[in-house]
Amino acid sequence: MSAYLDQVTRQRDEAQQQLRDAESARDGAYRERAHLVAWLAALYPSVLVPAPDVEDDGWQIVYLAVGAHHQFSWHIAPTDTDLFDHVERVNPTDPRAQWDGHTTEQKYEAIRAEPAAIRTAMGLAQQIRTDTARMILDDTIDALLAWIGGSPTRALLLRLACRARIHNRICWGNPACPRYGRRKR
């Protein structure tokens, strides 16, 4: 009987250790996620509010306003709130701390779409910079040719040469550029 009790006690101890290991791994994953959410909270308007749907003390919810149409929220464990010292604490009645009804699936779908939107915006910004540089260049060339004199053909050749030179400098090694993006410096 004693051997049987020893075996049961050993199995119980092993099961308890496995449970502690699993909880430690889970808590580590939550801590890692909390680091990423805290980083996002530094990039986007965000607030922290006590979690009304969790009975244990200290749980918080962080709400992020991403763009005009997305709200992201996560529950934050009491052990992770130190990562959110930079986030404004508000009371549960604050309008910024009202859940908009998004599901976890909708939240992560919006997160997956965000890099494409950022790449599109960066491409547009690059195009605006390029177009602005072209306008400034054209004005400068017109002023230079008016000062030194030159034919329309000479002006066109000068514009094309300068644009090609500027394009090479802007886009060399830029993966967004279809002409020069694949080359390496």
N, C-alpha and C positions, 0 to 999 in steps of 0.2 A: 504494500500500500504506500509506503514511504517513497519508493522509487517512482511510482505513478504520480504522486503529488509533486515530487521534484521535477518530473518531466512536464507536468501541466504548468508549474510555476515558471520553468525555463521558457516554455512556449509563450506564456503570458508576457514575460519580460521581453522576449524577442518581438512580439507583436506590438508592445508598447514602444519599443525602440524604433520599429518600422514606422509607427504612427508619428512619433516625434520627428523622424527624418523626413517623412512626407510633409508634415506641417512646416518644417524648416525650409524645404524646397519651395513649397507654395508661397510662404512669406517672402522668400528671396525673389521669386518671380513678381509678386505684387510690389515689392520695393523697387525692382528694376522698372516696372511699368510706371510707378509713381515718379521716378526720376524723369522719364520721358514726358509724362503729363505735366510735371512742374516746368519743364522746359517749354512746352507748348503754352502754358499759362503765362510765361514771360513774353511770348511772342504775340499773343492775342489778348484782347480785353477779357478779363476773367474775374470771378468772385468766388469766395469760399463761404459755405453756409453749413451749419450743423445739419446732419442727415436726419430728417424726421422719420424715415422708414426703417431705421436700424435701432434696435432696443439698447444695444451696448453703448456706453458713454464714449464720447470722443470721436466718433465717426463723423466725417465731413463729406460734402459733395462739392466738387469744383465744377463750375459752369464756365464754358468758353464760348464767346461769340465769334464765329469764324465767317467772315463775309456778311452779306446781308441776309442770307437764308439758312445758315446752319448754326445750330447750337450743339456743342458736345458737352457731355457731363460724365464724371466718373466718381465713384465712391472712393474716399481716401481713408485708409486705416489710421487709427490714432498714432501708431508708431511712425507714420509717414508724413504727418502734418508739418514736421519741421522743414520739409522740402518746399513748403508753400508759404514761407514767411513773406515773400514778395507779393503775395496775392491779397487783395483787399477782402477783409472779413465783413460780411453783411448779415443782417437778420433774415429769417425765412420769408418775410413779407416783401423784401426788396424785389422790384420787377426783374432785375437781372438774374435773380435766383429762382425763376419760375420755370419748371420743366416744360418744354414745348411738345412733349409727347413722342419724341423720336425713340426709335427702338435701337438696340445695340447694333443690329444689322444695318440699319440706315446710317448710323453714326460711322461705322467702319467703311461703308460704301462711299460716303462723302469723303472720308479721309483718303481712300484709294484714288478718288478723282482729283484731289487737290494738287498733286504734283503735275498732272497734265495742265491744269489751269494755270499754275505758276509758270510752266514752260511756255505756254501761249502768251501770257502777259510779258514774260522776259523777251520773247521774240518780237512782240509789238514794240516794246521799249527800245530794243536794238534797232528796229526799223525806223522808229521816230528819231533816234539819235543819228542814224545814217541819213535820213531825209533832211534833217536840220543841218548836218554837216555839208550836204550837197548844196543846200540853199546858200549857206554862208560861203562856200567855195565859189559858187557861180557869181555871187555878188562881188567877191574879191577879184575873181578873174575879170569880170566886166570892168571893175574900177582900174585894174592893172592895164588892161588892153586900151581903155580910154586914155590912160596916161601915156603909155608908150606907143600906142597905135597898133593896129593889127587887123587883118582881114577876118571875115566870118569863119573861114576855113581854119585859120590859125587859132581862133578862139575855140572852135569845136575840138580840135586836136588837143589843145591845152586842157580843156575841161575833161576829156576822156582820159588823158594821161593822169591828171590829178585824181580823178575819181577812182581809177584803177589802183593808184598808189594808196589812197585812203582805204579803199576796200580791202586791199591786202593787209594793211596794218590792223584794221578793225577785226577782220575775220580770220586771220591766220591762226589755225589751231582751234577755232571756235566750232564746236560740234554742230551748232545751229546753222552754220553757213554751208549751203549745198556745194559751193565751189571750193572752199578752202578748209572745210571742217575736218576732212579726213587726213589731212597732212599733219605732220608733227614738226615742231620747231627743231 
